Amino acid sequence: MISARWRRVLIPVLLSLVLLVSACSQSEPSRFSQTQEETSKRNAPAAVAKGAEQGSTFNKFFPDSASGYEVVPAQEKNGFAEYKLNKGGKNVAVLSINDTVGNPSAATKFQNSTAKIGGYPTVEQGTTGTAVLVNNRYQVKVLSRDPSFTKEERASWIQKFNLRGLAKLPAATSSLPKAQSPKTAPALPGRLQPALNPT
Amino acid sequence: MSSKSIYDYVDHLPKGGLTVNALKSLDWVVPGQWQNVVGFENTIRAVTGETDEALIQQIGDRAVTLFNDKKEGYQRALWLYQTVDSASGALGAAALANKVGQDISFLGILKNLTPKPEKAQSIDLCVKLVVEIVAFCQINGIPGDSIGDFLASLKDYGGESLMRMAALVCFDGLIPLGPDFATKGLASIKSMTSSDLEHNQTFKGVRELIPGGNSAGQLGFITESFESTKGWMDNFVSSKGLTPDRVVDNLSKFVDISKDKLDYLGAFLDMYVKYYEHTGIQTLAHRLIERSVAEI
């Protein structure tokens, strides 16, 4: 039999043990939790600035399929377009253009760059990426998806883009270009229009 | 729609269990296409091949930001993948509510299973296919400048997306409807009225995001989508030599099932194998990370 006095002591001890154990078992917050908090709150800024070019604007500046390489459309989003580069049915690299308006760190990384590709400042990112910045605003990037696709090949594919054509799009200015109507959902072709747009 | 973060979803994907085992049993159909990559950081490393911590942080932060912006369509795609799975199995699961928490085995719950009528099964198949197309557009936009470009990007399906289509063909086509499921499904959907569609549980779950305006228009859209992908499905079945027997044989190596109760097997898979949600989250994370590493 446990005496009443012991019980009085035991209960708080057990309680604090339970609290301690449950506190320890809670997983550490994710390294992305700060961003989650900032971008999920009400009135969080849009992920892509209103004035960003539509991804469809970029399609015509991508290289064509050539010499065993197939260029396949992959994504066309607000301010972003991406094509896969396949060889023998295998994905070896990814080609992309994005508008850095509203995503300034993407552009500022070029500030200290002295190297150039096709006359535009270039940077290497990680071990798989090569990028140039056109008009201080449009980032053209080639990312290797297979070790056989080298840094030199990335540089060579960047030059296959129509970079001069891309440079004719509006340059970066201190103020944002005139806002376009925001794209709420990707438009579907023809009869593929969604019934509703619940958000 | 969603207040959970993308890393929460990806970090909580199961490493094992019925869904994962059922998908593993399809490796022979699409060899090497699907590895069950779970965990957000793992996915970043697997997709990009990068190991630099600062870069992984930047990629993850951008992905979290893009996912949280509802206008970007990712949350709608996630909702579609989740809803089409839970709606199709909802009726059966309700009947088995008292089994929650117990080990689920096919034979153990056989007496509680009711095979779905062929018509309902056909609608499920068609609706799931349409959900794939709509979710694809929410995630990727309409890539390229023409319908041809769009079709080329659909044809380039690989990895977890191709696995999802293999599971659709096998688990929602071959097993419940037999080898001529595509022809059967199309005939069934063509003879259907919009009221048949309105009463289908799977359709009800996702109808608000199906193009077409009203249920008659939606039926038209579903029929059209099914018609245009039927060739792909028929070719998939014949080129891989898929038969219900072979699918069930392989499934039985991974999941404890009985081969002589095909009707019931369809109902069982419907309820417990959430392959759309599982591979859908993987697809979503993959494409989101692909975009993020390109944009930073």
Contacts between the chains, C-beta under 8 A, distances in Angstrom:
chain1	res1	chain2	res2	distance
A	30	B	5	7.4
A	30	B	7	5.4
A	30	B	11	7.7
A	30	B	40	7.7
A	31	B	57	6.3
A	31	B	60	7.1
A	32	B	5	7.1
A	32	B	7	5.5
A	32	B	40	7.4
A	32	B	57	7.7
A	32	B	60	4.8
A	32	B	61	6.0
A	32	B	64	5.0
A	33	B	5	7.7
A	35	B	60	7.7
A	35	B	61	4.3
A	35	B	64	4.7
A	35	B	65	6.2
A	36	B	5	4.4
A	36	B	7	7.5
A	36	B	64	5.3
A	36	B	68	7.3
A	39	B	64	6.3
A	39	B	65	4.6
A	39	B	68	4.3
A	39	B	69	7.3
A	40	B	3	6.5
A	40	B	5	7.1
A	40	B	68	4.8
A	44	B	68	6.7
A	44	B	69	7.8
A	46	B	69	5.7
A	46	B	71	6.8
A	47	B	65	4.9
A	47	B	66	4.7
A	47	B	68	7.1
A	47	B	69	3.7
A	47	B	71	7.9
A	47	B	72	5.8
A	48	B	66	8.0
A	48	B	69	7.3
A	48	B	72	7.2
A	55	B	141	6.1
A	56	B	145	7.3
A	59	B	144	6.3
A	59	B	145	5.0
A	60	B	145	7.4
A	72	B	152	5.6
A	72	B	153	6.1
A	72	B	156	4.9
A	73	B	143	3.5
A	73	B	144	3.4
A	73	B	149	4.7
A	73	B	150	7.4
A	73	B	152	6.3
A	73	B	153	4.7
A	74	B	140	6.6
A	74	B	143	5.6
A	74	B	153	6.0
A	74	B	156	7.4
A	74	B	290	7.6
A	75	B	139	7.8
A	75	B	140	4.6
A	75	B	141	6.1
A	75	B	143	5.7
A	75	B	287	6.6
A	75	B	290	7.2
A	75	B	291	6.1
A	76	B	140	7.0
A	76	B	141	3.8
A	76	B	142	6.1
A	76	B	143	4.4
A	76	B	144	7.0
A	77	B	72	6.8
A	77	B	73	7.9
A	77	B	140	7.6
A	77	B	141	5.0
A	77	B	291	6.6
A	78	B	71	7.5
A	78	B	72	6.8
A	79	B	295	8.0
A	80	B	291	6.0
A	80	B	294	7.1
A	80	B	295	6.1
A	81	B	143	7.4
A	82	B	143	7.6
A	82	B	290	6.8
A	82	B	291	6.7
A	82	B	294	6.0
A	83	B	143	7.8
A	84	B	156	6.4
A	86	B	156	7.4
A	91	B	158	7.3
A	94	B	290	6.6
A	94	B	294	6.7
A	96	B	291	8.0
A	96	B	294	3.8
A	96	B	295	7.8
A	98	B	294	6.2
A	98	B	295	4.7
A	103	B	62	7.9
A	103	B	295	6.3
A	103	B	296	7.7
A	105	B	58	7.9
A	105	B	296	7.2
A	106	B	295	6.2
A	106	B	296	5.6
A	125	B	55	6.9
A	125	B	296	7.7
A	126	B	48	7.3
A	126	B	50	4.3
A	126	B	52	5.4
A	126	B	55	4.8
A	127	B	49	7.3
A	127	B	50	6.6
A	127	B	51	7.8
A	127	B	52	7.8
A	128	B	48	6.4
A	128	B	49	5.3
A	128	B	50	6.1
A	129	B	293	7.1
A	139	B	295	7.5
A	141	B	294	5.3
A	143	B	48	7.3
A	143	B	293	6.4
A	143	B	294	6.6
A	144	B	49	7.4
A	145	B	49	7.1
A	182	B	71	6.5
A	183	B	71	7.1
A	184	B	71	5.5
A	185	B	71	7.5
A	185	B	73	5.6
A	185	B	76	7.3
A	185	B	138	6.9
A	186	B	73	6.2
A	186	B	137	5.4
A	186	B	138	6.8
A	186	B	140	7.8
A	186	B	141	3.9
A	186	B	142	5.7
A	187	B	142	7.0
A	188	B	137	5.6
A	188	B	142	6.6
A	188	B	211	6.1
A	189	B	142	6.0
A	189	B	147	6.1
A	189	B	150	6.9
A	191	B	211	6.9
A	191	B	212	7.7
A	191	B	220	7.8
A	191	B	221	6.5
A	191	B	224	7.2
A	192	B	133	7.8
A	192	B	137	7.3
A	192	B	211	5.2
A	192	B	221	7.4
A	193	B	211	5.3
A	194	B	134	7.1
A	194	B	209	6.1
A	194	B	210	7.7
A	194	B	211	5.0
A	195	B	207	7.6
A	195	B	208	6.6
A	195	B	209	7.2
A	195	B	210	6.2
A	195	B	211	6.0
A	195	B	212	5.9
A	195	B	213	5.6
A	195	B	214	7.8
A	195	B	217	7.7
A	195	B	218	6.8
A	196	B	208	5.0
A	196	B	209	7.0
A	198	B	1	7.6
A	198	B	76	7.7
A	198	B	208	5.7
A	198	B	209	7.3
A	199	B	1	7.0
A	199	B	70	4.5
A	199	B	71	7.4
A	199	B	75	7.8
A	199	B	76	7.4
